[in-house]
Amino acid sequence: MDTREQTEASKMKNPTTAERKSDRELVVTRTFNGPARLVFEAWTRPELMKRWWTPKSFGMSFLSCELDARTGGAYRFVFAIGDSKPMAFFGKYLEVKPHSKLVWTNEEGGEGGAITTVTFEEKDGKTLLVMTDLYPSKKALDDAIASGATNGGMSESLGQLDELLIELGGNAGRA
């Protein structure tokens, strides 16, 4: 492996941490090697989100990705695993501050799903992402953790986002 390959590989080794902060709150953090503008765009542009959001190891296909990333806008993602019936995930954006914050509802559960807040803090060309999920109950968070989607799946997805940022030139124009 040459120096360039080592440098590219080390860029992708940012760890994802997931920590339960209370009975209802889970916080996931990760640093990305790219400006907040690019990281935010990857979360708000359908053509980019489709490239990283679903963990490859889950064998999911992203069938459709509709999002209107503005305060009051909505999103709807439809996935399938193999020949299974498609699954839809949807909600509304409660707050959108370009390049710094997204807040949305998760409404597919029907009983008042989690509220997700994602912040993007840039420093020296890197972006600290903090994603907080506030679940309606302890049981809802317990179920989410048991499914594996809150840690392993999210860690893999965020790793795929790291790869996409490298492809997009995440460090381009860095001072």
C-alpha positions in Angstrom: 0.0 0.0 0.0 1.5 3.3 -1.0 1.3 6.5 1.1 -1.7 7.8 -0.9 -3.7 4.6 -0.2 -2.8 4.7 3.5 -3.9 8.3 3.6 -7.2 7.5 1.9 -7.8 4.5 4.1 -7.0 6.4 7.3 -9.6 9.0 6.3 -12.3 6.3 6.4 -11.4 5.1 9.9 -13.4 7.7 11.8 -15.1 5.8 14.6 -18.9 6.0 15.2 -20.0 6.1 18.8 -23.5 5.4 20.1 -24.4 6.2 23.7 -27.6 5.8 25.5 -28.0 9.1 27.5 -31.3 8.3 29.2 -34.2 5.9 29.0 -35.4 7.6 25.8 -32.3 9.2 24.3 -29.6 7.8 22.1 -26.7 10.0 20.8 -24.5 8.9 17.8 -21.3 10.9 17.0 -18.8 10.8 14.2 -16.2 13.1 12.7 -16.1 13.4 8.9 -13.1 14.5 6.9 -14.9 17.2 4.9 -16.6 20.6 5.3 -20.1 20.8 7.0 -21.5 22.0 3.7 -20.7 18.7 1.9 -21.8 16.6 4.9 -25.1 18.5 5.1 -25.7 18.2 1.4 -25.2 14.4 1.7 -28.1 14.4 4.2 -30.4 16.7 2.2 -29.9 15.8 -1.5 -31.8 12.7 -2.6 -29.2 11.7 -5.2 -26.4 11.7 -2.5 -28.5 10.2 0.3 -29.3 7.2 -1.9 -25.6 6.5 -2.2 -24.9 6.0 1.5 -28.0 5.8 3.7 -28.7 2.0 3.6 -26.1 -0.3 5.1 -24.8 -2.6 2.3 -24.5 -5.6 4.6 -28.3 -5.4 5.3 -28.9 -6.3 1.6 -31.4 -3.4 1.2 -32.3 -1.7 -2.0 -33.2 2.0 -1.9 -36.3 2.1 -4.1 -37.2 5.8 -3.7 -35.9 8.8 -1.9 -38.0 11.9 -1.7 -37.1 14.7 0.6 -37.9 18.4 0.8 -35.3 19.5 3.3 -36.8 22.7 4.6 -38.6 23.6 7.8 -42.1 22.2 7.3 -41.0 19.9 4.4 -41.3 16.1 4.4 -39.3 13.0 3.5 -40.2 9.5 2.4 -37.8 6.7 1.9 -38.8 3.3 0.5 -36.6 0.2 0.9 -36.8 -3.5 0.1 -34.8 -6.5 1.1 -34.7 -9.0 -1.7 -38.3 -9.9 -2.7 -39.8 -8.6 0.5 -42.6 -6.1 0.7 -41.2 -2.6 0.5 -40.9 -0.7 3.8 -41.5 3.1 4.0 -39.9 5.5 6.4 -41.3 9.0 6.5 -41.7 12.2 8.5 -41.5 15.9 8.5 -38.7 18.4 9.0 -39.2 20.5 12.1 -36.1 22.6 11.7 -33.6 23.0 8.9 -30.6 25.3 9.3 -28.3 24.9 6.2 -25.0 23.3 7.0 -25.6 23.2 10.8 -28.8 21.5 11.9 -31.6 19.2 10.9 -34.6 18.1 13.1 -37.2 15.6 11.8 -40.0 13.3 12.9 -40.0 9.5 12.3 -43.7 8.8 11.7 -43.7 5.3 10.3 -44.3 3.7 13.7 -47.7 5.3 14.1 -47.5 5.9 17.8 -45.3 9.0 17.7 -41.9 7.9 16.6 -38.5 9.3 17.6 -37.5 12.9 17.0 -34.1 13.0 15.3 -31.8 16.0 15.7 -28.5 16.1 13.7 -26.0 18.9 14.1 -23.0 19.6 11.9 -20.0 21.5 13.5 -17.1 22.3 11.3 -13.6 22.8 12.5 -10.4 22.8 10.5 -12.1 21.3 7.5 -13.6 18.4 9.5 -17.2 18.1 10.6 -18.4 16.7 13.9 -21.8 15.1 13.4 -24.0 14.6 16.5 -27.3 12.7 15.9 -29.7 12.6 18.8 -32.8 10.4 18.7 -35.4 11.1 21.4 -37.8 8.1 21.5 -41.4 8.3 22.8 -40.7 5.6 25.4 -38.0 3.4 27.0 -39.5 0.4 25.2 -39.2 2.1 21.8 -35.5 2.8 22.3 -35.0 -0.7 23.7 -36.6 -2.1 20.5 -34.5 0.1 18.2 -31.3 -1.0 20.0 -32.3 -4.6 19.7 -32.8 -4.3 16.0 -29.1 -3.3 15.4 -30.1 -0.3 13.4 -28.9 2.2 16.0 -25.3 1.1 16.2 -24.0 -1.4 13.7 -26.3 -0.3 10.9 -25.7 3.4 11.5 -22.0 2.9 11.9 -21.9 1.2 8.5 -24.0 3.8 6.8 -21.8 6.6 8.2 -18.8 4.7 7.0 -20.4 4.7 3.5 -20.9 8.5 3.9 -17.1 8.8 4.7 -16.4 7.0 1.4 -18.8 9.3 -0.5 -17.2 12.4 0.9 -13.8 11.2 -0.3 -15.3 10.7 -3.7 -16.8 14.2 -3.6 -13.5 15.7 -2.6 -14.4 16.4 1.0 -11.1 18.1 1.7 -11.1 20.2 -1.5 -10.4 23.8 -0.8 -9.2 23.2 2.7 -7.0 25.9 4.2 
